Amino acid sequence: MLEADLHRLAQWLRLLGQDVLLLKGPINKAEVIKHYDRVFITTSKKLEGHFKAWGISYLLLPKDEWKAQLCLIVKHFRIEPALKLNRCYHCNSELNPVDREEVKDRIPPAVYIFGQDFTLCPNCGKVYWKGSHHDALRQTLKEILACC
């Protein structure tokens, strides 16, 4: 579970296949305790004392750029540094494979012709596919991890 300010980090962790909840709004005890079985990731030293008192597992990250934070999390949790692309980038739901015909009316015509490996988010309805952006994502991940 990540604080709202870490939204970009949450999106990249989802691309790596991680089940990541992102708190919206201010952090409060009731919301955090609802998810006591998760590790809370924050950049706030102020919250450290609260998490200890509440018995919440947490990881305190430096307020570095998100790329450095991603490196730290990958190392700390021993996450396989490979794109899984099995979770919705926006809402965290697990994606379901779909046939291109099922999403034909929801994607651009060129994507219908050239896209591959279509998936659909059952929660928010976003459609994903393998396209040229996958190479860019892999290259970005490779560059980030090279700096770890």
Backbone as a chain_set.jsonl record, in Angstrom:
{"seq": "MLEADLHRLAQWLRLLGQDVLLLKGPINKAEVIKHYDRVFITTSKKLEGHFKAWGISYLLLPKDEWKAQLCLIVKHFRIEPALKLNRCYHCNSELNPVDREEVKDRIPPAVYIFGQDFTLCPNCGKVYWKGSHHDALRQTLKEILACC", "coords": {"N": [[0.851, -1.162, 0.0], [0.619, 2.14, -0.897], [1.314, 5.596, -0.233], [-0.603, 8.391, -1.452], [0.999, 10.238, -2.883], [2.858, 8.701, -4.154], [2.078, 7.752, -6.653], [3.109, 7.344, -9.279], [5.143, 5.526, -8.828], [3.597, 3.417, -7.87], [2.231, 2.722, -10.215], [4.337, 1.734, -11.811], [5.139, -0.448, -10.266], [2.875, -2.024, -10.542], [3.086, -2.605, -13.26], [5.133, -4.383, -13.058], [3.814, -6.493, -12.072], [2.942, -6.432, -9.453], [0.7, -6.41, -6.692], [-0.683, -3.59, -5.853], [-1.944, -1.225, -3.737], [-3.134, 2.08, -3.709], [-3.361, 4.702, -1.615], [-5.867, 7.156, -1.46], [-5.996, 10.53, -0.891], [-5.648, 11.969, 2.461], [-3.636, 10.244, 4.899], [-4.957, 8.096, 7.238], [-5.595, 6.507, 10.385], [-7.763, 4.637, 10.453], [-8.129, 3.936, 7.735], [-5.622, 2.846, 7.072], [-5.401, 0.699, 8.876], [-7.388, -0.965, 7.933], [-6.104, -2.367, 6.028], [-4.169, -3.993, 7.224], [-2.664, -6.251, 6.687], [-0.915, -5.655, 4.693], [2.142, -4.13, 3.484], [2.96, -0.896, 4.24], [4.01, 1.753, 2.258], [5.91, 4.609, 2.41], [7.058, 8.047, 2.336], [7.206, 9.6, 4.456], [8.637, 10.536, 7.383], [7.372, 11.335, 9.636], [5.133, 9.706, 9.821], [6.169, 7.29, 10.593], [6.364, 6.799, 13.395], [3.642, 6.569, 13.999], [2.935, 4.274, 12.521], [4.451, 2.328, 13.819], [3.251, 2.408, 16.377], [0.674, 1.588, 15.687], [1.1, -0.973, 14.89], [1.699, -1.6, 12.253], [3.18, -2.892, 9.346], [5.81, -1.384, 7.568], [7.603, 0.493, 5.066], [10.014, 2.851, 4.819], [10.755, 5.202, 2.499], [13.309, 7.146, 0.885], [12.879, 10.588, -0.106], [13.414, 10.594, -2.819], [13.713, 10.685, -6.428], [11.215, 8.917, -8.29], [12.307, 6.802, -9.733], [14.617, 5.993, -8.375], [13.392, 5.2, -6.029], [11.904, 3.032, -6.992], [13.976, 1.246, -7.618], [14.95, 0.729, -5.014], [12.73, -0.553, -3.853], [12.406, -2.816, -5.498], [14.778, -4.173, -4.908], [14.548, -4.449, -2.057], [12.194, -6.0, -1.656], [12.769, -8.088, -3.254], [11.802, -8.311, -5.914], [11.051, -9.647, -9.047], [12.624, -8.176, -11.709], [11.003, -7.673, -14.158], [8.738, -6.948, -16.783], [5.437, -7.732, -16.209], [2.836, -7.128, -16.821], [0.208, -7.8, -16.086], [-1.627, -6.64, -14.474], [-3.977, -4.009, -13.972], [-2.903, -0.872, -14.843], [-4.046, 1.423, -13.916], [-6.102, 0.849, -11.941], [-5.373, -1.424, -10.544], [-6.54, -3.968, -10.734], [-6.616, -7.468, -11.657], [-5.815, -8.373, -14.952], [-7.773, -9.64, -17.691], [-7.401, -11.953, -20.323], [-8.501, -11.257, -23.636], [-10.193, -11.737, -26.745], [-9.402, -10.068, -29.763], [-11.669, -9.377, -31.205], [-13.615, -8.995, -29.267], [-13.057, -6.501, -28.255], [-13.029, -4.788, -30.334], [-14.554, -2.463, -30.99], [-13.595, -0.678, -29.2], [-11.032, 0.085, -29.519], [-8.399, 1.687, -31.437], [-8.479, 1.514, -35.069], [-5.978, 0.738, -36.292], [-4.706, -0.516, -34.165], [-6.363, -2.683, -33.819], [-5.706, -4.113, -36.104], [-2.866, -4.481, -35.944], [-2.173, -4.871, -33.258], [-1.481, -7.077, -30.466], [-2.083, -9.796, -28.138], [-4.357, -9.022, -26.339], [-5.814, -7.589, -23.447], [-8.202, -7.088, -20.814], [-9.453, -4.919, -18.343], [-11.429, -5.949, -15.741], [-12.571, -4.292, -13.893], [-12.302, -1.4, -14.353], [-12.54, -1.296, -17.078], [-10.532, -0.681, -18.912], [-8.618, -1.277, -21.861], [-5.898, -3.212, -22.876], [-2.95, -3.884, -24.832], [-0.388, -5.614, -26.644], [1.994, -3.694, -28.044], [3.952, -1.235, -29.839], [4.703, 0.346, -27.707], [5.487, -1.357, -25.705], [8.16, -2.031, -26.082], [9.333, 0.42, -25.473], [8.646, 0.647, -22.758], [10.06, -1.555, -21.702], [12.679, -0.741, -22.291], [12.877, 1.598, -20.743], [12.593, 0.476, -18.168], [14.893, -1.115, -18.124], [16.879, 0.867, -18.21], [16.38, 2.172, -15.785], [16.9, 0.131, -13.909], [19.563, -0.306, -14.399], [20.801, 1.672, -13.04], [20.619, 1.024, -10.424]], "CA": [[0.0, 0.0, 0.0], [1.438, 3.34, -1.035], [0.653, 6.884, -0.036], [-1.082, 8.965, -2.71], [2.074, 10.931, -3.603], [3.708, 7.717, -4.836], [1.253, 7.16, -7.713], [3.916, 6.863, -10.41], [5.804, 4.324, -8.327], [2.551, 2.379, -7.842], [1.974, 2.287, -11.594], [5.445, 0.9, -12.262], [5.073, -1.723, -9.542], [1.808, -2.789, -11.192], [3.644, -3.124, -14.51], [5.973, -5.52, -12.654], [2.93, -7.55, -11.607], [2.71, -6.341, -8.016], [-0.614, -5.991, -6.211], [-0.362, -2.351, -5.164], [-3.025, -0.287, -3.445], [-2.696, 3.453, -3.58], [-4.313, 5.465, -0.809], [-6.267, 8.436, -2.022], [-6.245, 11.482, 0.175], [-4.774, 11.921, 3.635], [-3.449, 8.954, 5.565], [-5.554, 8.062, 8.57], [-5.465, 5.206, 11.051], [-8.843, 3.73, 10.05], [-7.867, 3.447, 6.374], [-4.419, 2.016, 7.095], [-5.664, -0.534, 9.623], [-8.208, -1.836, 7.074], [-5.178, -3.132, 5.188], [-3.086, -4.335, 8.148], [-1.871, -7.358, 6.151], [-0.038, -5.136, 3.644], [3.244, -3.262, 3.893], [2.685, 0.47, 3.836], [5.218, 2.4, 1.76], [5.761, 6.05, 2.589], [8.265, 8.867, 2.401], [6.988, 10.479, 5.605], [9.215, 10.119, 8.667], [6.361, 11.657, 10.64], [4.215, 8.569, 9.943], [6.879, 6.134, 11.128], [5.926, 6.584, 14.779], [2.258, 6.094, 13.969], [2.905, 2.887, 12.044], [4.965, 1.498, 14.909], [2.211, 2.353, 17.413], [-0.494, 0.866, 15.17], [1.492, -2.335, 14.547], [1.631, -1.708, 10.794], [4.452, -3.068, 8.641], [6.01, -0.246, 6.675], [8.92, 0.745, 4.491], [10.23, 4.285, 4.671], [11.602, 5.494, 1.347], [13.779, 8.533, 0.794], [12.056, 11.398, -1.013], [14.128, 10.677, -4.092], [12.934, 10.508, -7.64], [10.513, 7.643, -8.302], [13.149, 5.74, -10.294], [15.456, 5.507, -7.264], [12.479, 4.495, -5.126], [11.597, 1.743, -7.611], [15.154, 0.397, -7.403], [14.968, 0.316, -3.612], [11.642, -1.508, -3.595], [12.737, -4.059, -6.208], [15.807, -4.848, -4.107], [14.059, -4.763, -0.715], [11.203, -7.074, -1.701], [13.28, -9.101, -4.199], [10.833, -8.399, -7.006], [11.655, -9.953, -10.346], [12.568, -6.933, -12.479], [10.524, -7.946, -15.513], [7.362, -6.515, -17.003], [4.445, -8.815, -16.205], [1.696, -6.541, -17.522], [-0.961, -8.599, -15.754], [-2.487, -5.847, -13.59], [-4.373, -2.714, -14.532], [-2.019, 0.238, -14.528], [-4.827, 2.475, -13.26], [-6.892, 0.486, -10.755], [-4.722, -2.55, -9.871], [-7.235, -5.246, -10.924], [-5.959, -8.423, -12.548], [-6.325, -8.283, -16.317], [-8.257, -10.869, -18.313], [-7.159, -12.009, -21.768], [-9.696, -11.183, -24.482], [-9.984, -11.799, -28.184], [-9.479, -8.726, -30.358], [-13.051, -9.127, -31.631], [-14.386, -8.536, -28.112], [-12.746, -5.105, -27.951], [-12.881, -4.107, -31.626], [-15.175, -1.14, -30.977], [-13.011, 0.129, -28.119], [-9.625, 0.336, -29.829], [-8.189, 2.284, -32.763], [-8.414, 0.526, -36.161], [-4.616, 0.215, -36.486], [-4.438, -1.428, -33.052], [-7.112, -3.904, -34.133], [-4.966, -4.847, -37.141], [-1.487, -4.806, -35.599], [-1.998, -5.188, -31.843], [-1.455, -8.491, -30.07], [-2.233, -10.111, -26.714], [-5.283, -8.067, -25.742], [-6.34, -7.862, -22.113], [-9.247, -6.156, -20.4], [-9.623, -4.777, -16.901], [-12.831, -6.188, -15.405], [-13.041, -3.258, -12.971], [-12.454, -0.068, -14.957], [-12.827, -1.436, -18.501], [-9.415, -0.316, -19.788], [-8.135, -2.318, -22.76], [-4.441, -3.187, -23.063], [-2.479, -4.753, -25.898], [1.043, -5.563, -26.911], [2.274, -2.817, -29.179], [5.297, -0.661, -29.857], [4.998, 0.941, -26.402], [6.124, -2.37, -24.843], [9.611, -1.877, -26.213], [9.702, 1.625, -24.735], [8.56, 0.308, -21.338], [11.2, -2.428, -21.379], [13.902, 0.07, -22.333], [12.857, 2.463, -19.56], [12.874, -0.376, -17.02], [16.302, -1.499, -18.213], [17.678, 2.041, -17.842], [16.191, 2.406, -14.353], [17.574, -0.916, -13.148], [21.006, -0.171, -14.601], [21.273, 2.671, -12.068], [20.428, 0.509, -9.055]], "C": [[0.899, 1.228, 0.0], [0.628, 4.592, -0.747], [0.378, 7.504, -1.4], [0.022, 9.629, -3.536], [2.948, 9.981, -4.419], [2.976, 7.034, -5.994], [2.065, 6.636, -8.888], [4.657, 5.582, -10.034], [4.809, 3.154, -8.308], [2.291, 1.844, -9.246], [3.095, 1.382, -12.103], [5.475, -0.445, -11.536], [3.973, -2.614, -10.119], [2.289, -3.367, -12.513], [4.537, -4.339, -14.242], [5.138, -6.653, -12.05], [2.592, -7.512, -10.133], [1.308, -5.817, -7.701], [-0.404, -4.772, -5.319], [-1.615, -1.494, -4.985], [-2.427, 1.088, -3.244], [-3.757, 4.196, -2.783], [-4.623, 6.77, -1.506], [-6.569, 9.366, -0.855], [-5.318, 11.285, 1.359], [-4.75, 10.532, 4.279], [-4.077, 9.034, 6.946], [-5.535, 6.632, 9.092], [-6.519, 4.214, 10.57], [-8.577, 3.124, 8.678], [-6.667, 2.501, 6.349], [-4.697, 0.682, 7.774], [-6.555, -1.491, 8.837], [-7.324, -2.782, 6.257], [-3.948, -3.554, 6.0], [-2.163, -5.427, 7.616], [-0.901, -6.916, 5.04], [1.111, -4.335, 4.269], [2.923, -1.875, 3.358], [3.995, 1.13, 3.435], [4.988, 3.9, 1.76], [7.107, 6.742, 2.502], [8.22, 9.766, 3.63], [7.569, 9.906, 6.898], [8.224, 10.341, 9.802], [5.426, 10.459, 10.881], [4.865, 7.345, 10.583], [6.436, 5.808, 12.555], [4.511, 6.054, 14.857], [2.2, 4.622, 13.56], [3.411, 1.929, 13.117], [3.897, 1.321, 15.983], [1.005, 1.533, 16.975], [-0.17, -0.59, 14.834], [1.433, -2.614, 13.055], [3.034, -1.917, 10.234], [4.603, -1.922, 7.649], [7.431, -0.25, 6.13], [9.002, 2.242, 4.258], [11.21, 4.509, 3.529], [12.129, 6.916, 1.436], [12.91, 9.284, -0.219], [12.781, 11.633, -2.331], [13.15, 10.625, -5.252], [12.346, 9.103, -7.643], [11.374, 6.5, -8.841], [14.048, 5.141, -9.214], [14.594, 4.729, -6.272], [12.128, 3.112, -5.682], [12.76, 0.78, -7.422], [15.186, -0.143, -5.973], [13.91, -0.741, -3.317], [11.921, -2.847, -4.268], [13.765, -4.848, -5.413], [15.266, -5.312, -2.76], [13.118, -5.972, -0.713], [11.587, -8.206, -2.66], [12.261, -9.382, -5.308], [11.577, -8.709, -8.292], [11.512, -8.711, -11.229], [12.196, -7.163, -13.95], [9.07, -7.494, -15.624], [6.437, -7.726, -17.062], [3.199, -8.377, -16.974], [0.414, -7.346, -17.315], [-1.929, -7.882, -14.814], [-2.816, -4.531, -14.285], [-3.477, -1.623, -13.969], [-2.742, 1.293, -13.696], [-5.488, 2.042, -11.954], [-6.387, -0.749, -10.019], [-5.419, -3.896, -10.055], [-6.42, -6.166, -11.83], [-6.629, -8.358, -13.91], [-6.749, -9.645, -16.84], [-7.933, -10.85, -19.798], [-8.489, -11.966, -22.516], [-9.274, -11.294, -25.937], [-10.152, -10.39, -28.748], [-10.893, -8.383, -30.814], [-13.904, -8.566, -30.498], [-14.181, -7.05, -27.828], [-12.613, -4.241, -29.215], [-13.415, -2.678, -31.611], [-14.56, -0.193, -29.946], [-11.546, 0.479, -28.364], [-9.497, 0.985, -31.206], [-8.065, 1.201, -33.845], [-7.024, -0.079, -36.374], [-4.244, -0.766, -35.384], [-5.153, -2.753, -33.296], [-6.322, -4.754, -35.133], [-3.618, -5.346, -36.636], [-1.258, -5.216, -34.144], [-2.055, -6.686, -31.578], [-1.729, -8.599, -28.577], [-3.108, -9.092, -25.978], [-5.73, -8.538, -24.363], [-7.319, -6.752, -21.75], [-9.307, -6.114, -18.879], [-11.107, -4.962, -16.572], [-13.421, -5.101, -14.5], [-13.308, -1.928, -13.671], [-12.671, -0.106, -16.466], [-11.709, -1.031, -19.444], [-8.98, -1.53, -20.606], [-6.634, -2.122, -22.942], [-4.079, -4.147, -24.183], [-0.976, -4.607, -26.024], [1.24, -4.756, -28.189], [3.676, -2.254, -29.063], [5.676, -0.045, -28.51], [5.647, -0.065, -25.444], [7.637, -2.268, -24.905], [10.1, -0.661, -25.429], [9.66, 1.376, -23.228], [9.742, -0.55, -20.906], [12.51, -1.642, -21.343], [13.989, 0.988, -21.111], [13.196, 1.662, -18.311], [14.347, -0.769, -16.99], [17.208, -0.344, -17.774], [17.575, 2.332, -16.336], [17.005, 1.41, -13.558], [19.093, -0.866, -13.308], [21.619, 0.802, -13.589], [21.163, 2.19, -10.635], [21.741, 0.075, -8.431]], "O": [[1.826, 1.333, 0.803], [-0.579, 4.641, -0.984], [1.044, 7.181, -2.384], [-0.021, 9.584, -4.765], [3.7, 10.425, -5.286], [3.229, 5.865, -6.282], [1.739, 5.585, -9.439], [4.776, 4.665, -10.846], [5.153, 2.035, -8.689], [2.148, 0.636, -9.435], [2.828, 0.373, -12.755], [5.805, -1.468, -12.137], [4.131, -3.834, -10.174], [1.942, -4.497, -12.857], [4.677, -5.215, -15.096], [5.684, -7.648, -11.575], [2.012, -8.463, -9.609], [0.804, -4.905, -8.358], [0.006, -4.905, -4.166], [-2.257, -1.094, -5.956], [-1.344, 1.234, -2.677], [-4.905, 4.309, -3.212], [-3.739, 7.41, -2.075], [-7.316, 9.011, 0.056], [-4.339, 10.542, 1.287], [-5.712, 9.767, 4.205], [-3.765, 9.931, 7.73], [-5.466, 5.675, 8.321], [-6.193, 3.057, 10.305], [-8.78, 1.926, 8.481], [-6.7, 1.47, 5.677], [-4.264, -0.36, 7.284], [-6.489, -2.702, 9.047], [-7.757, -3.861, 5.853], [-2.821, -3.478, 5.512], [-1.01, -5.525, 8.039], [-0.15, -7.737, 4.515], [1.047, -3.924, 5.428], [2.65, -1.703, 2.171], [4.976, 1.077, 4.177], [4.015, 4.399, 1.195], [8.158, 6.106, 2.584], [9.102, 10.604, 3.82], [7.062, 8.923, 7.438], [8.237, 9.623, 10.802], [4.983, 10.229, 12.007], [4.163, 6.455, 11.064], [6.164, 4.65, 12.871], [4.209, 5.192, 15.681], [1.498, 3.825, 14.182], [2.859, 0.844, 13.298], [3.665, 0.205, 16.449], [0.38, 0.859, 17.795], [-1.076, -1.363, 14.523], [1.149, -3.738, 12.64], [3.968, -1.203, 10.603], [3.647, -1.539, 6.975], [8.327, -0.906, 6.663], [8.157, 2.824, 3.578], [12.355, 4.06, 3.584], [11.471, 7.792, 1.998], [12.284, 8.672, -1.085], [12.758, 12.734, -2.882], [11.935, 10.533, -5.073], [12.926, 8.191, -7.054], [11.188, 5.349, -8.444], [14.22, 3.924, -9.149], [15.03, 3.71, -5.736], [12.061, 2.137, -4.934], [12.546, -0.388, -7.097], [15.422, -1.331, -5.755], [14.176, -1.711, -2.608], [11.695, -3.9, -3.671], [13.635, -6.062, -5.261], [15.5, -6.453, -2.362], [13.237, -6.857, 0.135], [10.828, -9.155, -2.853], [11.916, -10.529, -5.591], [12.608, -8.104, -8.588], [10.397, -8.247, -11.467], [12.979, -6.88, -14.856], [8.283, -7.639, -14.689], [6.637, -8.633, -17.87], [2.589, -9.172, -17.689], [-0.363, -7.547, -18.248], [-2.938, -8.457, -14.405], [-2.031, -4.015, -15.08], [-3.328, -1.486, -12.755], [-2.129, 1.974, -12.874], [-5.447, 2.777, -10.967], [-6.923, -1.092, -8.966], [-4.909, -4.9, -9.558], [-5.636, -5.706, -12.66], [-7.855, -8.296, -14.011], [-6.17, -10.671, -16.484], [-8.162, -9.843, -20.467], [-9.476, -12.563, -22.085], [-8.14, -10.981, -26.301], [-10.965, -9.613, -28.249], [-11.274, -7.212, -30.809], [-14.806, -7.761, -30.732], [-15.042, -6.411, -27.224], [-12.142, -3.106, -29.156], [-12.784, -1.778, -32.165], [-14.967, 0.964, -29.841], [-10.898, 1.096, -27.518], [-10.388, 0.847, -32.045], [-7.597, 0.096, -33.565], [-6.905, -1.281, -36.612], [-3.542, -1.745, -35.638], [-4.608, -3.819, -33.012], [-6.28, -5.978, -35.013], [-3.259, -6.501, -36.868], [-0.246, -5.846, -33.835], [-2.606, -7.454, -32.367], [-1.621, -7.616, -27.842], [-2.63, -8.385, -25.091], [-5.989, -9.721, -24.144], [-7.276, -5.647, -22.291], [-9.221, -7.146, -18.213], [-11.949, -4.214, -17.069], [-14.64, -5.005, -14.362], [-14.413, -1.392, -13.591], [-12.953, 0.925, -17.076], [-11.905, -1.032, -20.659], [-8.974, -2.658, -20.114], [-6.162, -1.002, -23.139], [-4.805, -5.104, -24.453], [-0.379, -3.628, -25.578], [0.724, -5.094, -29.254], [4.489, -2.743, -28.278], [6.863, 0.073, -28.205], [6.289, 0.336, -24.473], [8.316, -2.406, -23.887], [11.155, -0.707, -24.797], [10.537, 1.84, -22.499], [10.352, -0.299, -19.866], [13.346, -1.857, -20.466], [15.057, 1.134, -20.516], [13.993, 2.106, -17.485], [14.972, -0.753, -15.93], [18.185, -0.553, -17.054], [18.564, 2.692, -15.697], [17.724, 1.791, -12.635], [19.824, -1.337, -12.436], [22.819, 0.752, -13.32], [21.58, 2.896, -9.717], [21.76, -0.381, -7.288]]}, "num_chains": 1, "name": "protein.A"}
